[in-house]
């Protein structure tokens, strides 16, 4: 248990048999206050109001911290009557950041003369009775979210742990209404609760704390083994604690679950074929999130041993598909793992794909990213959203890719462009800081964009692979914006780098009604545009050109830091473009007024 968890206020322990306000229940007001439906609505409103007042936000990531005054308020409400009592404990015990109150307060844990709990926890002084278990069930049945953190008193005595686990009086299940179970500790009590309660939850998160060690990797295998075969309610599983060499064990357990449709897992790598086979057997999956916990640089030399001898794109794009129900895939890993996953886990039904490339000691791996993208885009023709980002990307040393620079399989991107153009349902395309060994990649991506008429959001910001002059990206002409205006009628947001050296003339015989709202124009990363880079005539021409192509534009500053030089530049241009819109609107209003006046004059004269 963290220090914050230990200091968090614990729910109030109340007993319904002591609630008596001394007023006969026959009175009308008492009958109203004892109406279950009305009381339920009252507490629902009070809960939402107090959550908002104290800024309490419930998320899937854990249990929020509740201030003492919040718990005291609902504890007082519990004393009104029996109906209020049940509704109050439903709020107070709904989200628990510790199992301690259940086993220290509801069950008669041993204490000294001053009321201090003995360590380790035990029940030698007071025997656990059926009444204790009934009270345990009364409260535990209200718990929807339970976080099992490391207990402040240390691990429970093994003998008493076995007694609790085997007792015929033990409630089964311990937490029958549980929706989300969070396991961060490997102490015996937490494991016992997790194994007995997880099968009844809808969401299980395993994220072992810093006090866990490699031996505790068995916990992940044990918990997943206990829940995946019998948990009919479990639909979402998240395993964040990485296991070093045995990931295929818990992946194999997960593959036996008939109900899990969402899986989020963090592991060091997917180097073993058994890992991919286990994943491929998770047939019900609709959503998969894979995160790689990269080893330290000193321990990652083995990554070079897995460098593919050949990309074999044709072979990997024609394999029989796996995971037929998978609609959403997010992968956060180094470039090599991205390629291995694309090659060894052939998918065909994705609607959403997010690839985040993590940097490691091997810079040359970045050359593999476009090829992983080629496999995914060629196979998953029903994609609606495609995002590929490489946060913190940097130019790599030229010598790192010197041996592959002349290799046709690493510099031929024809299949990638063809695959992307085939995504006719695509509405979102984001390629941010992804290195390409292709100088004209921006023009090629604009060709792709113009071939996708359903596109609504396009962020096209690749980067060069090395600092060699030959690898410098060629900036597209501003005329390419006209192509976008003509071929992408649904586009609402566009971010792309452009060459500002020549501002085109306004296109003749073209009246645009394009609905683009946000346009973010960039230049090469090493250059920052300022107002001083343009004459007044050039700024006016640029504004007229943008307005002609995108007459409903709302922002040119979105994405720029307010007050920065680029923001100042585009804030000025935004005011120019908006002034053209105002003039056009005024001219249209004036024309309509003149037309109406003339029509009235004609009508009166006749």
C-alpha positions in Angstrom: 0.0 0.0 0.0 1.3 3.4 -0.9 1.6 6.2 1.7 -1.2 8.0 0.0 -3.4 4.9 0.2 -2.6 4.4 3.9 -3.5 8.0 4.7 -6.8 7.9 2.7 -9.9 8.1 4.8 -11.6 4.7 5.3 -15.3 4.2 4.8 -17.4 4.4 7.9 -18.4 1.1 9.5 -22.1 1.3 10.4 -24.6 -1.4 11.4 -28.2 -1.3 10.2 -29.5 -2.8 13.5 -28.6 0.4 15.5 -30.4 2.8 13.2 -33.5 4.1 14.9 -34.6 7.7 14.8 -37.3 7.1 17.3 -40.1 8.1 15.1 -42.9 5.7 14.1 -42.5 4.7 10.5 -46.2 5.1 9.8 -45.8 8.8 9.3 -46.0 9.9 5.7 -42.6 11.5 5.7 -41.0 8.3 6.9 -42.8 6.3 4.2 -41.5 8.7 1.6 -37.9 8.5 2.9 -38.1 4.7 3.0 -39.1 4.5 -0.7 -36.2 2.7 -2.3 -36.6 4.2 -5.8 -36.8 7.8 -4.5 -33.9 7.3 -2.1 -31.8 5.8 -4.9 -32.4 8.8 -7.1 -31.6 11.2 -4.2 -28.3 9.4 -3.5 -27.4 9.3 -7.2 -27.9 13.1 -7.3 -25.9 13.6 -4.1 -23.1 11.4 -5.3 -22.8 13.2 -8.6 -23.0 16.6 -6.9 -20.3 15.8 -4.3 -18.0 14.2 -7.0 -18.3 17.5 -8.9 -17.7 19.7 -5.9 -14.6 17.9 -4.8 -13.2 17.2 -8.3 -13.4 13.5 -7.9 -13.1 11.7 -11.2 -13.7 8.0 -11.6 -11.5 6.4 -14.3 -10.4 2.9 -15.3 -6.9 3.5 -14.0 -7.7 3.2 -10.3 -9.6 4.4 -7.2 -9.8 8.1 -6.6 -8.8 9.6 -3.3 -11.8 10.8 -1.3 -11.4 13.7 1.2 -12.5 13.0 4.8 -15.4 15.5 4.7 -16.9 13.6 1.8 -17.1 10.3 3.6 -18.3 11.9 6.8 -21.2 13.5 5.0 -22.5 10.1 3.7 -21.8 8.5 7.1 -24.2 11.0 8.7 -26.9 10.3 6.1 -26.7 6.6 6.9 -28.1 7.3 10.4 -31.4 8.7 9.0 -33.1 5.3 8.5 -32.5 1.8 7.2 -33.0 2.7 3.5 -30.6 5.6 3.8 -28.2 3.3 5.5 -28.1 0.8 2.6 -27.8 3.6 0.0 -25.0 5.3 2.0 -22.8 2.2 2.3 -23.4 1.7 -1.4 -21.7 5.0 -2.0 -19.0 4.8 0.7 -17.9 1.3 -0.1 -18.4 1.4 -3.9 -14.8 2.2 -4.7 -12.2 0.8 -2.3 -8.5 1.5 -2.5 -7.7 -1.2 0.1 -9.1 -4.5 1.3 -8.0 -3.7 4.8 -11.4 -2.4 6.1 -13.0 -5.7 5.2 -10.4 -7.9 7.0 -9.6 -5.5 9.9 -13.0 -4.0 10.7 -15.7 -6.3 9.4 -13.9 -9.4 10.5 -12.6 -9.4 14.2 -8.9 -9.0 13.7 -6.8 -9.4 16.8 -5.9 -6.2 18.7 -3.9 -5.3 21.8 -5.4 -3.5 24.9 -5.1 -0.2 23.2 -7.0 -1.3 20.1 -3.9 -1.5 17.9 -3.9 -4.3 15.4 -1.3 -7.1 15.9 1.2 -7.8 13.1 0.8 -9.9 11.1 -3.0 -10.0 10.9 -4.7 -12.8 12.7 -8.0 -14.0 14.4 -6.8 -15.9 17.4 -8.6 -13.8 20.1 -12.0 -13.5 18.5 -13.4 -16.3 16.4 -14.9 -15.4 13.1 -18.6 -16.2 13.3 -21.5 -16.4 10.8 -22.6 -12.9 11.9 -19.2 -11.5 11.0 -19.4 -13.1 7.6 -23.0 -11.8 7.1 -21.8 -8.2 7.9 -18.8 -8.8 5.5 -21.2 -9.7 2.8 -23.5 -6.7 3.6 -20.6 -4.3 2.8 -18.7 -6.3 0.2 -21.7 -6.7 -2.0 -21.7 -2.9 -2.5 -18.1 -2.8 -3.8 -17.7 -2.2 -7.5 -14.0 -1.3 -7.7 -11.4 -2.8 -5.4 -7.6 -2.0 -5.5 -5.4 -4.6 -3.8 -2.3 -2.6 -2.7 0.4 -3.8 -0.4 -1.0 -3.9 3.2 0.5 -1.6 5.8 0.7 -4.4 8.3 2.7 -6.7 6.0 1.6 -10.1 4.8 -1.0 -12.1 6.7 0.1 -15.1 8.7 0.0 -18.1 6.3 -2.1 -20.2 8.8 -4.8 -17.6 9.1 -4.7 -17.1 5.3 -5.4 -20.8 4.8 -8.1 -20.6 7.4 -9.9 -17.8 5.6 -9.6 -19.5 2.3 -11.0 -22.9 3.5 -13.6 -21.7 6.0 -17.1 -22.9 5.2 -18.4 -19.6 6.6 -16.4 -17.6 4.0 -18.7 -15.6 1.6 -18.4 -17.1 -1.9 -17.8 -15.0 -3.9 -16.2 -12.5 -1.6 -17.2 -9.5 -3.8 -20.2 -10.6 -5.9 -20.8 -7.2 -7.5 -17.2 -6.4 -8.4 -16.7 -4.7 -11.8 -13.0 -3.8 -11.6 -10.3 -5.5 -9.6 -6.8 -3.9 -9.4 -3.9 -6.0 -8.2 -0.6 -4.3 -7.4 0.7 -6.4 -4.5 1.9 -10.0 -4.2 1.2 -10.5 -0.5 -0.8 -13.6 0.3 -4.1 -11.9 1.2 -4.1 -9.9 -2.0 -3.4 -13.0 -4.1 -6.1 -14.9 -2.3 -8.7 -12.2 -2.9 -7.6 -11.8 -6.5 -7.9 -15.5 -7.4 -11.2 -15.9 -5.6 -12.8 -12.6 -6.8 -11.3 -11.9 -10.3 -13.6 -14.5 -12.0 -16.6 -12.3 -11.0 -15.2 -9.0 -12.3 -15.7 -7.5 -15.7 -12.3 -5.7 -15.7 -9.1 -7.0 -14.1 -5.9 -4.9 -14.0 -2.6 -6.5 -12.9 0.1 -3.9 -12.3 2.6 -5.2 -9.7 4.3 -2.5 -7.6 8.1 -1.8 -7.2 8.4 -4.2 -4.3 7.6 -7.1 -6.5 10.5 -9.0 -8.1 11.0 -11.4 -11.0 9.9 -14.3 -8.9 6.5 -12.6 -8.6 6.1 -13.1 -12.4 4.4 -16.4 -11.4 1.6 -14.3 -9.9 0.6 -13.1 -13.3 0.5 -16.6 -14.6 -1.4 -17.9 -11.6 -4.0 -15.2 -11.6 -4.7 -15.4 -15.3 -4.9 -19.2 -15.0 -7.5 -18.9 -12.3 -9.7 -16.5 -14.0 -9.5 -17.1 -17.8 -11.0 -20.5 -17.8 -14.1 -19.8 -15.6 -14.6 -16.0 -15.7 -17.8 -15.6 -17.9 -18.2 -11.9 -16.9 -14.6 -10.9 -17.6 -14.5 -8.9 -20.8 -11.4 -6.7 -20.3 -7.9 -7.6 -18.9 -4.9 -5.4 -18.5 -1.5 -6.8 -17.5 1.0 -4.0 -17.0 3.6 -5.7 -15.0 6.1 -7.1 -17.6 7.2 -10.7 -17.3 10.7 -11.4 -18.4 10.8 -14.7 -20.2 7.5 -16.4 -19.6 5.0 -14.1 -21.4 3.6 -17.0 -23.4 2.3 -18.7 -20.2 -0.1 -16.0 -19.3 -0.9 -15.3 -23.0 -1.8 -18.9 -23.3 -4.1 -18.6 -20.3 -5.8 -15.6 -21.8 -6.3 -17.4 -25.1 -8.5 -19.9 -23.3 -10.9 -17.3 -22.2 -14.2 -17.3 -24.1 -15.3 -13.8 -22.9 -12.3 -11.4 -23.0 -12.8 -9.0 -25.8 -10.3 -6.3 -24.7 -6.7 -7.0 -23.8 -3.9 -4.6 -22.8 -0.6 -6.1 -22.0 3.0 -4.9 -21.3 5.8 -7.2 -22.1 9.5 -6.8 -22.9 9.4 -8.4 -26.4 7.6 -10.8 -28.7 10.6 -12.8 -29.7 9.2 -16.3 -29.2 6.9 -17.9 -31.8 4.8 -19.2 -28.9 4.0 -15.6 -28.0 2.5 -15.0 -31.4 0.7 -18.4 -31.4 -0.9 -17.6 -28.0 -2.0 -14.2 -29.2 -3.4 -15.6 -32.4 -5.6 -18.0 -30.4 -7.4 -15.1 -28.6 -10.2 -15.3 -31.0 -12.9 -13.2 -29.2 -10.6 -10.1 -29.0 -12.0 -6.9 -30.4 -9.4 -4.6 -28.9 -5.7 -5.2 -28.3 -3.1 -2.9 -26.8 0.5 -4.1 -26.8 3.2 -2.1 -24.9 6.8 -3.0 -24.9 8.9 -2.5 -21.8 12.3 -1.9 -23.4 15.3 -3.4 -21.5 18.3 -1.2 -20.5 20.7 -0.4 -23.3 23.4 -2.8 -21.9 20.9 -5.7 -22.1 19.4 -5.0 -25.5 22.2 -6.3 -27.7 20.2 -9.4 -28.4 17.8 -7.3 -30.5 20.2 -7.3 -33.4 19.9 -11.1 -33.5 16.3 -10.8 -34.6 16.9 -8.5 -37.5 15.0 -9.9 -40.5 17.1 -11.3 -43.3 14.4 -10.4 -45.8 11.3 -8.3 -45.5 9.2 -10.6 -47.8 6.4 -8.1 -48.0 4.4 -10.2 -50.5 4.6 -13.3 -48.3 3.4 -11.4 -45.2 0.6 -9.6 -46.9 -1.0 -12.8 -48.2 -1.1 -15.0 -45.1 -4.3 -16.3 -43.7 -5.8 -13.8 -41.2 -5.9 -14.3 -37.5 -8.1 -12.7 -34.8 -11.1 -12.3 -37.1 -13.0 -10.0 -34.7 -10.1 -7.6 -33.8 -11.2 -4.1 -34.7 -8.8 -1.9 -32.7 -5.0 -2.4 -32.4 -2.6 -0.1 -30.5 1.1 -1.1 -30.4 3.8 0.9 -28.5 7.2 -0.7 -29.1 10.5 -0.4 -30.8 10.6 -0.6 -34.6 11.7 -4.2 -34.8 8.8 -5.4 -32.6 6.4 -3.5 -34.8 7.6 -5.3 -37.9 7.6 -8.7 -36.1 4.0 -8.2 -34.9 2.9 -7.2 -38.4 4.6 -10.2 -39.9 3.7 -12.9 -37.4 0.2 -11.8 -36.4 -1.6 -11.3 -39.7 -4.8 -9.2 -39.3 -7.5 -8.3 -41.7 -10.4 -6.7 -39.8 -9.0 -3.6 -38.2 -10.9 -0.4 -38.2 -8.5 1.5 -36.0 -4.7 1.2 -35.9 -2.3 3.1 -33.7 1.5 2.6 -33.9 3.8 4.3 -31.5 7.5 3.8 -32.1 9.7 3.7 -29.0 13.4 4.6 -29.4 16.1 2.3 -28.1 19.8 1.7 -28.6 19.5 0.5 -32.2 18.8 3.5 -34.3 18.9 1.5 -37.6 15.6 -0.2 -36.6 13.7 2.9 -37.6 14.1 2.1 -41.2 11.7 -0.8 -40.6 8.7 1.3 -39.6 7.4 2.0 -43.1 7.5 -1.7 -43.9 5.4 -2.6 -40.9 3.0 0.1 -42.0 2.9 -1.5 -45.5 1.8 -4.9 -44.2 -0.9 -3.4 -42.0 -2.3 -1.0 -44.7 -2.3 -3.7 -47.4 -4.1 -6.3 -45.3 -6.6 -4.1 -43.4 -8.5 -2.4 -46.2 -11.4 -1.4 -44.0 -9.3 0.9 -41.8 -11.1 4.1 -40.7 -8.3 5.5 -38.5 -4.6 5.1 -38.9 -2.0 6.8 -36.7 1.7 6.3 -36.7 3.9 8.4 -34.3 7.5 8.4 -33.2 7.8 10.7 -30.2 11.3 12.1 -29.7 12.6 10.9 -33.0 16.0 12.1 -34.1 18.1 11.8 -37.2 20.2 8.7 -36.9 23.9 8.3 -37.9 24.2 7.8 -41.6 26.6 4.8 -41.1 23.8 3.0 -39.2 21.9 2.4 -42.4 24.8 2.6 -44.9 24.6 -1.1 -45.8 20.9 -0.9 -46.5 20.8 2.3 -48.4 21.2 0.5 -51.8 19.0 -2.4 -50.9 15.8 -2.1 -53.0 13.6 -3.7 -50.4 14.4 -0.8 -48.0 14.0 2.1 -50.4 11.1 1.0 -52.6 7.8 2.3 -51.1 5.5 1.6 -54.1 3.5 -1.1 -52.2 3.1 1.3 -49.2 1.6 4.1 -51.3 -0.7 1.5 -53.1 -1.8 0.1 -49.8 -2.6 3.5 -48.3 -4.5 4.6 -51.4 -6.7 1.5 -51.1 -8.0 2.5 -47.7 -11.1 4.1 -49.1 -13.0 4.1 -45.7 -10.1 6.0 -44.0 -11.2 9.2 -42.2 -8.1 9.9 -40.0 -4.5 9.6 -41.1 -1.7 10.8 -38.8 2.0 10.2 -39.6 4.1 12.2 -37.1 7.9 12.2 -36.8 8.2 8.9 -38.6 11.6 8.7 -40.4 11.5 7.8 -44.1 14.4 7.0 -46.3 12.5 8.8 -49.1 13.1 12.4 -50.0 9.7 13.0 -51.7 7.6 11.3 -49.0 5.5 14.5 -48.4 4.5 14.6 -52.1 3.7 10.9 -52.0 1.6 11.3 -48.9 -0.3 14.2 -50.5 -1.0 11.9 -53.5 -2.4 9.3 -51.0 -4.5 12.0 -49.3 -6.1 13.1 -52.6 -7.0 9.5 -53.4 -9.0 9.2 -50.1 -12.2 11.3 -50.5 -13.6 10.3 -47.1 -10.7 11.8 -45.2 -11.6 14.2 -42.3 -8.3 14.6 -40.4 -4.9 14.4 -42.1 -1.6 15.1 -40.2 1.3 14.5 -42.5 4.5 15.3 -40.6 7.2 12.7 -41.5 10.9 13.4 -40.9 14.2 12.6 -42.6 16.1 9.5 -41.5 19.6 10.9 -41.4 21.3 14.4 -41.7 22.7 13.6 -45.1 21.9 16.2 -47.7 20.5 13.4 -49.9 18.0 12.4 -47.2 16.6 16.0 -46.8 12.8 16.0 -47.4 11.6 17.8 -50.5 8.8 20.2 -49.6 5.7 20.2 -51.7 4.6 23.2 -53.7 1.8 25.3 -52.2 -0.2 24.3 -55.4 -0.8 20.9 -53.7 -3.3 22.7 -51.5 -5.5 23.1 -54.5 -5.4 19.4 -55.1 -6.6 18.8 -51.5 -9.4 21.4 -52.0 -10.6 19.7 -55.1 -10.3 16.0 -54.0 -11.0 16.0 -50.2 -14.4 17.5 -49.7 -14.8 16.1 -46.2 -11.5 17.2 -44.8 -11.8 19.3 -41.6 -8.2 19.4 -40.4 -4.9 19.4 -42.3 -1.4 19.6 -41.0 1.4 19.4 -43.6 4.8 21.0 -44.4 4.9 23.2 -47.5 7.4 25.2 -49.6 6.6 28.9 -49.2 9.1 30.2 -51.7 6.5 30.6 -54.4 2.9 31.6 -53.6 0.6 30.5 -56.4 -1.9 32.7 -58.2 -5.5 32.3 -57.3 -6.9 29.4 -59.4 -9.2 30.5 -62.2 -12.6 29.0 -62.9 -12.7 27.3 -59.5 -15.2 28.3 -56.8 -14.5 26.3 -53.7 -17.1 25.5 -51.0 -14.6 23.4 -49.0 -15.4 22.9 -45.3 -11.8 22.7 -43.9 -11.8 24.3 -40.4 -8.2 23.9 -39.2 -5.1 24.3 -41.4 -1.6 24.1 -39.9 1.2 24.8 -42.4 4.7 23.9 -41.4 8.1 24.2 -43.1 11.3 22.1 -42.5 11.9 21.3 -38.8 15.1 23.4 -38.7 13.3 26.6 -39.9 10.8 28.7 -38.1 8.6 31.1 -40.2 8.2 34.7 -39.0 6.4 37.7 -40.4 9.8 39.2 -41.3 10.2 36.3 -43.9 7.4 37.8 -46.1 6.6 41.1 -47.6 3.2 42.7 -47.2 2.2 41.7 -50.7 3.3 38.1 -50.1 1.3 37.9 -46.9 -1.8 39.3 -48.8 -1.3 36.9 -51.6 -0.9 34.0 -49.2 -4.1 35.0 -47.4 -6.1 35.3 -50.6 -4.8 31.9 -51.9 -5.8 30.1 -48.7 -9.2 31.9 -48.5 -9.9 31.0 -52.1 -9.3 27.3 -51.5 -10.8 27.0 -48.0 -13.5 29.7 -47.6 -14.8 28.3 -44.3 -11.5 28.1 -42.5 -11.6 28.8 -38.8 -8.0 28.5 -37.5 -4.4 28.8 -38.8 -3.0 28.9 -35.2 -4.2 25.6 -33.8 -1.2 23.6 -32.6 1.2 26.6 -32.2 2.2 27.8 -28.8 0.6 31.1 -28.1 3.1 34.0 -28.3 5.7 32.0 -30.2 7.1 33.4 -33.5 5.1 30.9 -35.6 2.0 31.7 -33.7 2.4 35.4 -34.3 2.9 34.7 -38.0 -0.2 32.5 -38.4 -2.3 34.6 -36.0 -1.7 37.5 -38.4 -2.6 35.4 -41.4 -5.7 34.1 -39.6 -6.9 37.6 -39.2 -6.3 38.3 -42.9 -8.2 35.2 -44.0 -11.1 36.0 -41.6 -11.3 39.5 -42.9 -11.8 38.1 -46.4 -14.6 36.0 -45.0 -16.2 39.1 -43.4 -15.9 41.1 -46.6 -17.5 38.2 -48.6 -20.3 37.9 -46.1 -21.0 41.6 -46.2 -20.9 41.6 -50.0 -23.4 38.8 -50.1 -25.7 40.6 -47.6 -25.5 43.8 -49.7 -26.3 41.9 -52.9 -29.3 40.2 -51.3 -30.6 43.6 -50.0 -30.2 45.2 -53.4 -32.0 42.3 -55.0 -34.9 42.4 -52.6 -35.2 46.2 -53.1 -35.4 45.8 -56.8 -37.9 43.0 -56.5 -40.1 45.2 -54.3 -39.8 48.1 -56.8 -40.8 45.8 -59.7 -43.8 44.5 -57.7 -45.1 47.9 -56.7 -44.8 49.3 -60.2 -46.8 46.4 -61.6 
